Amino acid sequence: MSLPLLVAIVGFGIGLIVLLVHLSGGSQRVPLGSAGRVAERFRIDFPDADVARCFESADGYEALLLLADGSLGLVHTVGSKSLTRHYKREEFGTMISMKDEASLAFDAHEMTLPRIVIAFASREERDTAVAALGLDAISLSEAA
């Protein structure tokens, strides 16, 4: 079999799989749901985590979780699936910055989740999350 034909067959196969996943709803973002569902989702990957508080974004696609030990949990939707991360207190203080009036920028500096913006419904909700996470709003820099 010639190389161009092989490349065409492989390319067609990959394209067909991507199309089928998209048509079956796999690329459609699904909101996280209630705080209880977010905590359940986080516990799938981190069963020993004890969620103290949950702060969901206004669109329901991201959530910051304050864990009982003072660390931070993050749940982010990717298509119809969720991505979860667990960060120690000393790590996440340098990752979070103010984005705008009601948003936080979260720079994880990793390939699978380089940066997301968590937009809350209001400035008050954002400030409540910042205070609960133990971050001083004045020390948080403005994100570019």
Secondary structure, DSSP 8 states (H G I E B T S, - for coil): --HHHHHHHHHHHHHHHHHHHHHTTTTS-----SHHHHHHHHHHH-TT--EEEEEE-TTSSEEEEEETTS-EEEEEEETTEEEEEEE-HHHHTTTEEEEETTEEEEE--SSS--EEEEE-SSHHHHHHHHHHTT--TTTS-B--
